[in-house]
Amino acid sequence: MSGEKSTGVAWNRGDGTSATARRGDAVDRTYYALRERILSGMYRPGVSLSQVHLAEELSVSRTPLREALRRLEAENLVVNKANRGVVVAPIRLRDVEDSYAMRLLVEPALVSAILHDVTDAETDAMAAALAEMDDSRISPRQFQLAHWRYHRVILDRCPVGMRELIESNLTLIDRHQRMYFERPAAVGDITSTDTLFLAAIRNRDGHRARSLLEFHLLDTALGMIMALDTCHEFDSLTVTLKGLGIVVDDFDRLRAGRPTRVDWQCDTGVPAMKTANLITTAECLTTVS
């Protein structure tokens, strides 16, 4: 295969398949195998990935292996280091913050715009995914996949370009999500908020759905970041919140392990809510000291 260039020409092997197609299959298989190992934590950040060992272990030649690694590098899951070759990319909290800042700007606005096109069959699909999320017997990975299915119903209604932008950010935070979803409190908070969000979708209440999604994204972002570094200094997220008219009262409360108040500069219809990270104004009146 090393003498065959990737030109799109079908190099017939005599078995009904082409060399290009076979190499494409090998690239996909290798890419997904390595990606799962990185995202699951089997390959930890900073670990060197020996191409010689990987090619032998995965029974693949060096050409598709290099192509698979290039795809992983494009997703910021691996990096090329001088004198070390390919290594698993570090987990950077700045990436998490930037990702959620972008999603806060984009996703809630899209939801309110497409809400009235959502069908009953689609809300039923969301309900089915939510029921799976609410099953205490599932693993953190199963919860994550069910959570994706829940939100992908709405995501699939978005314009292609916006959908691809959002999906690229979901890829960026995949590793962080897996670790965060190992926390029972996080799972409970997310499920509770998504239950309210689904009710707003079914009622075609775009104003409330938008604000609940803002709450959900902010709550998850703060939880993921604080779980890894309570000293993290926020940047893009604070700018985004200011632009959206969302006020987080005291980040020091979060650093101390207590929920902080969140409020909107306009009426949102968000009910009294409390998670491990956030508490709404109505709830604050009686529970925050």
N, C-alpha and C positions, 0 to 999 in steps of 0.2 A: 504493500500500500504506500510505502514511502515514496515510490516513484510516480504516484498518481496525484496530480494537482487538483485542487478543489475548483474546478472550472464549470461544474454542472454537467459535464459530459458523462454519459452512462457507460461505464466500463463493464461490459458483460462478463460475468464469471462463469457462464455456462449453466448456472443453476436457476436461472429465471430472475435473479436479482442483480443489481448493479453495485459496483464498488462504492459509488457515491452514496447509494441508499444504505448499504451495509455500514459504512463509516458513520453515516448520520445516526443509525440505530445505536452504534457503539458510543458515540458522543452523548446521546440522550441518556443511555443507561449509566454511563460513567458520571455524568453531570448530576443526575438525580441521586445516585448512591453517595457521592461525596457531599452534596448539598445537605442530605438528610443527616449525615454523620456530623457535619458542622453545626447544623441547627439543633440537633439533639444534645450537643455538648460532648459527643464522643471524641471529637477533635476540638480541643480547647483553644482559646485565643493564644496566638504566639507559637503554636506547634508547627514545626517544619513538616512539609509534605514531600517526601521523597518520591520523585516520579518513577524511579526504578522500582521501589517497593510497591507503589500503588499500581503500576502496570502489571506487576506479577500477581498481586493480591486480587485485582479485579479482572484478571485475564483479558487485558486490553493492550493494544499497541500504543506506542508513544504519541502517534499523531492524533487520534481521537482524545487521548488523555490531555494533551496540551490544549486542544480546542475546548474541552470541558472546563479546564482550569481558567481559560480566558473568559468563559461565560460566568464563572464564579467570581472572577476579578471584576467584571462589569457590574456585578451585584454587590460589590464591596464585601464579599465574604472571604476572599483571600487577597493577599498582596504579594508583590515580588520584592524581596529584600536583597540588597547587595550582600554577596558572600553567603547568603542563607537560602536563596531560591524562593520557592513559594511557601508562604506561611499563612496560617489561619489569621484573618484580620482581627484586630482588637475590638472589644466592645466599647464603643464610645457613646457616652451619655449625650454628648452634643448632637449626635445623629438622631437619637430618640426625641430630644427636644425639638429639633428642626423639623422632623417628620410630623410630629403632632401639631406644631405650629402651622404647618402647611395644611394639614387635614382640617384643622379648626377653621381656616379661612375658606376652604373649598366645600367640604362635605355637607355641613349643615345648610348652606345656601342651596346646594343642589337638591337636597331632600325636600325643602319647602317648594322648590320649583317643579318637581316631578311627582309630588305626592298624589295628585288627583288622577294620575295615570296608572297607579298601582292597582292591580286586580285583587279580587278575593283569593284567587288561587295563590297569588304571591304572598299575601299575608298569612295564608294557611301554611305555606312553606316556611315562613319565618317562625310561626308558632311551633311547627314540628322541630325545627332546630333549637328553639328556646326550651322545649320540653326535654330535649337531650341534654342541653346545658344544665338543666335543673336536676338532673339525675346524679345523685351523690356518688354513684358507683363508677363513674367514668374517670379516666386518667386526665391529667393536665393537658396532654396532647390531644385527646379526644374532645376535651372541652374547647380547646383552641380551634380545632377543625369545625366543630359545631357553631362556634361563635363566628367564624368566617362565613359559613353557609348562611347564617342568620343575616349578616350585613351584606352579603353578596347579592341577595335578592334585590335590594335597593341599588347596589352598585351597578348591577347589570342594566339598570334603567338609565344610567348616566351616559352622556356622549362618550364615544370611544376614546378620544384623547384624554378626557378627564379621568375616565376609568383606568387607563394605563398609568397615568400619573399617580393615582391613589394606590394602585397595585404595586408600583415600584416602591412606594413608601412602606407598604405592608411587608414587603420582602426585607426591607432595611431593618425593621424592628422585630422580625420573626424570632430571633434568638432571645431578645429581651422579654418578649411576650411569654415564651415558653417557661422561662424562669419565674415570671410574675404569677402565672396561672397555677403555680404550685402552691400558692397561698390560699387557703380556704376562704379567708376574709375577702380577698380580691374576687374570687369566683362568685361569692354571694352578692357582693356589691354590683358587679357587672350584670349578673342575672336579674337583679331587682330593677336596675335602671333600664335594661333592655325590655323588661316586661311593661314598664310605663311607656317606653318609646313605641312599642308595638301597638299599644292601646291608642296612642296619638295618631299613628299611621292609619289604623282601622277607622278612627273617627274623622279622618281627613283634616286633622287640626295641624296645619303646617306651622303655625306660630309656636305651638307647644312642642311639636316634633323637633323643630330646629333647635330650640333651647335645651331640650333633653339630650340631643346628640352633642351639643356643645358641652353640657355637663359631663356626659359619658366620656368624651375624648379627653377633657381636661382632667377628670378624676383618674383615668387610667394613666395618662402621661405623668401626673404627679406621683402616683403610686409606684410606677415602674422606676422612676428616677430616684425617689427617696429610698426605695428598697435597696438600691445599689450604692448610693452616695448621698448621705444626708447633708453634706457640705456643698453640694452642687450649686453653683451660682447661675440662676436663670437669665437668659438673654432673649432669644427669639420668641420664646413663649410669652414673656412679659410684654414685649412690643405688640404681639398679636392680640393679647387680651385687651390691651389699651385701645387698639384699633376697633375691636368688636364691642367695646363698652362693657367688658366683664371685669369685675373687681375681685381679686383674691386678697383677703384682709391681711393675713400675716403668715409669711412663709416660715417664720421661726417656730410657729406652732407645729407645722408639719415636721420640721427638723427635730422637734421634741416628741414626735410620735403621736400628736393630737390633731384632729381634723380642724381645718380653718374655714372661715366663712367665705362663701362665694355669693356675689350679687351681680345683677345686671342693671345697667343704667336706665333701662326701660322695662315695662311690665312684660313678663314672659309667660306667665301661667304655670311656671314650674312649681310643683307642690313642695311641701316640707319634706326634705330629704336629708339623710345623713349616711355617709360612708366612712371608711377608715381615714379618708383624706379630706373630704369636703362636707360642708353642712350649709344648707340654704338659709336665707334670712329668716323665713318663717319658723324653721326649726331652731335657729339660733336664739330666738326670743326666750325660749324656755330651757335650752340645754347648754348653751355656751356661757361659761362663767367669765 
